[in-house]
């Protein structure tokens, strides 16, 4: 189970290898200066929770014709013609 711990800058510098091992195991480490959080160590391979399907159902409106082809003059402007 992943945990989040806070360490001060001195401890982070002194024990960086140990902290990185914990991050690789799934923990998050908050680095603080004078008690104020300034950085977070997390794994670059951490899995993000998938959003549930239908989360925005009924909250988004797509205008009729949204995916219609763009007018030629509009495209020409992007192509520099």
N, CA and C atoms as a LAMMPS dump frame, in Angstrom:
ITEM: TIMESTEP
0
ITEM: NUMBER OF ATOMS
243
ITEM: BOX BOUNDS ff ff ff
-5.0000000000000000e+02 5.0000000000000000e+02
-5.0000000000000000e+02 5.0000000000000000e+02
-5.0000000000000000e+02 5.0000000000000000e+02
ITEM: ATOMS id mol type element x y z
1 1 1 N 0.835 -1.179 0
2 1 2 C 0 0 0
3 1 3 C 0.882 1.246 0
4 2 1 N 0.581 2.197 -0.87
5 2 2 C 1.374 3.408 -0.985
6 2 3 C 1.097 4.338 0.186
7 3 1 N 2.163 5.004 0.626
8 3 2 C 2.017 5.98 1.691
9 3 3 C 2.662 7.283 1.246
10 4 1 N 2.264 8.367 1.895
11 4 2 C 2.868 9.666 1.645
12 4 3 C 3.521 10.13 2.925
13 5 1 N 4.787 10.483 2.838
14 5 2 C 5.527 10.981 3.988
15 5 3 C 6.156 12.309 3.633
16 6 1 N 6.384 13.142 4.627
17 6 2 C 7.034 14.432 4.429
18 6 3 C 8.407 14.393 5.077
19 7 1 N 9.415 14.858 4.341
20 7 2 C 10.777 14.949 4.863
21 7 3 C 11.291 16.357 4.601
22 8 1 N 12.266 16.794 5.426
23 8 2 C 12.852 18.106 5.184
24 8 3 C 13.964 17.992 4.143
25 9 1 N 14.422 19.117 3.649
26 9 2 C 15.419 19.133 2.577
27 9 3 C 16.693 18.405 2.997
28 10 1 N 17.155 18.643 4.223
29 10 2 C 18.379 17.995 4.688
30 10 3 C 18.243 16.468 4.643
31 11 1 N 17.137 15.955 5.152
32 11 2 C 16.914 14.507 5.135
33 11 3 C 16.837 13.99 3.703
34 12 1 N 16.19 14.751 2.803
35 12 2 C 16.074 14.332 1.408
36 12 3 C 17.453 14.24 0.757
37 13 1 N 18.318 15.215 1.02
38 13 2 C 19.665 15.189 0.448
39 13 3 C 20.494 14.049 1.044
40 14 1 N 20.357 13.837 2.331
41 14 2 C 21.148 12.816 3.017
42 14 3 C 20.727 11.4 2.637
43 15 1 N 19.425 11.191 2.431
44 15 2 C 18.896 9.848 2.215
45 15 3 C 18.201 9.699 0.858
46 16 1 N 18.686 10.403 -0.162
47 16 2 C 18.011 10.384 -1.461
48 16 3 C 17.862 8.965 -2.014
49 17 1 N 18.907 8.165 -1.954
50 17 2 C 18.815 6.8 -2.497
51 17 3 C 17.727 5.992 -1.798
52 18 1 N 17.656 6.1 -0.49
53 18 2 C 16.63 5.373 0.279
54 18 3 C 15.231 5.876 -0.084
55 19 1 N 15.1 7.191 -0.229
56 19 2 C 13.798 7.753 -0.588
57 19 3 C 13.377 7.306 -1.989
58 20 1 N 14.323 7.252 -2.909
59 20 2 C 13.996 6.806 -4.27
60 20 3 C 13.575 5.344 -4.292
61 21 1 N 14.163 4.523 -3.449
62 21 2 C 13.727 3.126 -3.347
63 21 3 C 12.28 3.055 -2.879
64 22 1 N 11.919 3.892 -1.919
65 22 2 C 10.537 3.913 -1.439
66 22 3 C 9.581 4.387 -2.53
67 23 1 N 10.013 5.401 -3.303
68 23 2 C 9.185 5.897 -4.406
69 23 3 C 8.989 4.799 -5.438
70 24 1 N 10.05 4.069 -5.747
71 24 2 C 9.949 2.971 -6.712
72 24 3 C 8.99 1.893 -6.223
73 25 1 N 8.847 1.771 -4.902
74 25 2 C 7.937 0.786 -4.323
75 25 3 C 6.501 1.301 -4.249
76 26 1 N 6.274 2.576 -4.657
77 26 2 C 4.91 3.093 -4.698
78 26 3 C 4.599 4.226 -3.746
79 27 1 N 5.551 4.578 -2.882
80 27 2 C 5.307 5.68 -1.945
81 27 3 C 5.463 7.028 -2.639
82 28 1 N 4.867 8.055 -2.053
83 28 2 C 5.086 9.44 -2.455
84 28 3 C 5.825 10.12 -1.32
85 29 1 N 6.792 10.954 -1.658
86 29 2 C 7.561 11.668 -0.655
87 29 3 C 7.394 13.165 -0.907
88 30 1 N 6.961 13.891 0.112
89 30 2 C 6.852 15.341 0.046
90 30 3 C 8.114 15.92 0.672
91 31 1 N 8.761 16.855 -0.022
92 31 2 C 9.941 17.52 0.511
93 31 3 C 9.516 18.91 0.965
94 32 1 N 9.872 19.234 2.203
95 32 2 C 9.446 20.506 2.793
96 32 3 C 10.641 21.344 3.217
97 33 1 N 10.432 22.653 3.191
98 33 2 C 11.427 23.602 3.689
99 33 3 C 10.742 24.429 4.768
100 34 1 N 11.289 24.377 5.961
101 34 2 C 10.721 25.091 7.108
102 34 3 C 9.249 24.744 7.305
103 35 1 N 8.916 23.461 7.084
104 35 2 C 7.552 23.004 7.3
105 35 3 C 6.584 23.264 6.158
106 36 1 N 7.061 23.907 5.078
107 36 2 C 6.205 24.2 3.934
108 36 3 C 6.558 23.259 2.787
109 37 1 N 5.584 22.528 2.28
110 37 2 C 5.809 21.595 1.177
111 37 3 C 6.255 22.351 -0.066
112 38 1 N 7.347 21.859 -0.695
113 38 2 C 7.841 22.532 -1.897
114 38 3 C 7.999 21.596 -3.088
115 39 1 N 8.022 20.286 -2.857
116 39 2 C 8.198 19.349 -3.966
117 39 3 C 7.629 17.996 -3.577
118 40 1 N 7.341 17.185 -4.614
119 40 2 C 6.823 15.841 -4.376
120 40 3 C 7.596 14.862 -5.251
121 41 1 N 8.126 13.813 -4.633
122 41 2 C 8.771 12.728 -5.37
123 41 3 C 7.74 11.649 -5.623
124 42 1 N 7.519 11.325 -6.899
125 42 2 C 6.62 10.235 -7.259
126 42 3 C 7.264 9.439 -8.373
127 43 1 N 6.841 8.245 -8.556
128 43 2 C 7.367 7.394 -9.609
129 43 3 C 6.878 7.876 -10.976
130 44 1 N 7.766 7.833 -11.96
131 44 2 C 7.35 8.173 -13.321
132 44 3 C 6.497 7.061 -13.909
133 45 1 N 6.485 5.914 -13.259
134 45 2 C 5.706 4.772 -13.737
135 45 3 C 4.437 4.567 -12.928
136 46 1 N 4.096 5.541 -12.103
137 46 2 C 2.897 5.407 -11.271
138 46 3 C 1.657 5.31 -12.152
139 47 1 N 0.787 4.409 -11.795
140 47 2 C -0.454 4.245 -12.552
141 47 3 C -1.48 5.238 -12.036
142 48 1 N -2.131 5.908 -12.962
143 48 2 C -3.184 6.839 -12.591
144 48 3 C -4.501 6.088 -12.578
145 49 1 N -5.353 6.509 -11.689
146 49 2 C -6.674 5.899 -11.635
147 49 3 C -7.456 6.295 -12.878
148 50 1 N -8.095 5.322 -13.488
149 50 2 C -8.929 5.597 -14.649
150 50 3 C -10.195 6.322 -14.203
151 51 1 N -10.588 7.303 -14.986
152 51 2 C -11.833 8.007 -14.678
153 51 3 C -13.004 7.111 -15.044
154 52 1 N -14.045 7.136 -14.262
155 52 2 C -15.199 6.294 -14.569
156 52 3 C -15.901 6.765 -15.843
157 53 1 N -16.363 5.818 -16.637
158 53 2 C -17.104 6.152 -17.842
159 53 3 C -18.382 6.898 -17.465
160 54 1 N -18.72 7.876 -18.274
161 54 2 C -19.943 8.627 -18.038
162 54 3 C -19.797 9.733 -17.015
163 55 1 N -18.575 10.045 -16.604
164 55 2 C -18.343 11.047 -15.572
165 55 3 C -18.946 12.409 -15.946
166 56 1 N -18.872 12.776 -17.218
167 56 2 C -19.375 14.082 -17.656
168 56 3 C -20.694 13.979 -18.419
169 57 1 N -21.361 12.861 -18.315
170 57 2 C -22.615 12.682 -19.036
171 57 3 C -23.614 13.781 -18.657
172 58 1 N -24.144 14.415 -19.69
173 58 2 C -25.113 15.469 -19.482
174 58 3 C -24.509 16.825 -19.147
175 59 1 N -23.188 16.911 -19.058
176 59 2 C -22.53 18.168 -18.701
177 59 3 C -21.871 18.843 -19.897
178 60 1 N -21.668 18.107 -20.984
179 60 2 C -21.036 18.661 -22.174
180 60 3 C -22.044 18.732 -23.308
181 61 1 N -21.972 19.814 -24.059
182 61 2 C -22.835 19.974 -25.23
183 61 3 C -21.944 20.203 -26.444
184 62 1 N -22.13 19.414 -27.471
185 62 2 C -21.378 19.577 -28.713
186 62 3 C -22.334 20.109 -29.763
187 63 1 N -21.961 21.251 -30.358
188 63 2 C -22.826 21.897 -31.335
189 63 3 C -23.02 21.015 -32.558
190 64 1 N -24.177 21.122 -33.137
191 64 2 C -24.476 20.443 -34.403
192 64 3 C -23.464 20.904 -35.439
193 65 1 N -22.89 19.994 -36.176
194 65 2 C -21.928 20.325 -37.22
195 65 3 C -20.499 20.481 -36.721
196 66 1 N -20.25 20.127 -35.454
197 66 2 C -18.917 20.267 -34.869
198 66 3 C -17.842 19.592 -35.722
199 67 1 N -18.142 18.42 -36.239
200 67 2 C -17.138 17.67 -36.992
201 67 3 C -17.297 17.791 -38.506
202 68 1 N -18.034 18.8 -38.958
203 68 2 C -18.151 19.049 -40.405
204 68 3 C -16.804 19.515 -40.953
205 69 1 N -16.532 19.276 -42.239
206 69 2 C -15.272 19.752 -42.83
207 69 3 C -15.158 21.276 -42.716
208 70 1 N -13.941 21.756 -42.56
209 70 2 C -13.698 23.192 -42.466
210 70 3 C -13.81 23.83 -43.853
211 71 1 N -14.219 25.096 -43.923
212 71 2 C -14.306 25.785 -45.209
213 71 3 C -12.92 25.911 -45.857
214 72 1 N -12.896 25.894 -47.193
215 72 2 C -11.624 25.963 -47.929
216 72 3 C -10.829 27.215 -47.591
217 73 1 N -11.502 28.362 -47.458
218 73 2 C -10.774 29.603 -47.162
219 73 3 C -10.145 29.559 -45.772
220 74 1 N -10.755 28.882 -44.843
221 74 2 C -10.209 28.736 -43.502
222 74 3 C -8.94 27.896 -43.544
223 75 1 N -8.973 26.788 -44.245
224 75 2 C -7.809 25.92 -44.401
225 75 3 C -6.704 26.658 -45.13
226 76 1 N -7.064 27.425 -46.171
227 76 2 C -6.083 28.173 -46.946
228 76 3 C -5.312 29.144 -46.043
229 77 1 N -5.981 29.75 -45.067
230 77 2 C -5.32 30.658 -44.152
231 77 3 C -4.243 29.964 -43.324
232 78 1 N -4.494 28.73 -42.913
233 78 2 C -3.506 27.978 -42.154
234 78 3 C -2.338 27.537 -43.027
235 79 1 N -2.627 27.3 -44.294
236 79 2 C -1.59 26.834 -45.223
237 79 3 C -0.844 27.99 -45.882
238 80 1 N -1.219 29.211 -45.561
239 80 2 C -0.519 30.378 -46.117
240 80 3 C -0.864 30.674 -47.557
241 81 1 N -2.035 30.232 -48.026
242 81 2 C -2.436 30.503 -49.419
243 81 3 C -3.273 31.746 -49.476
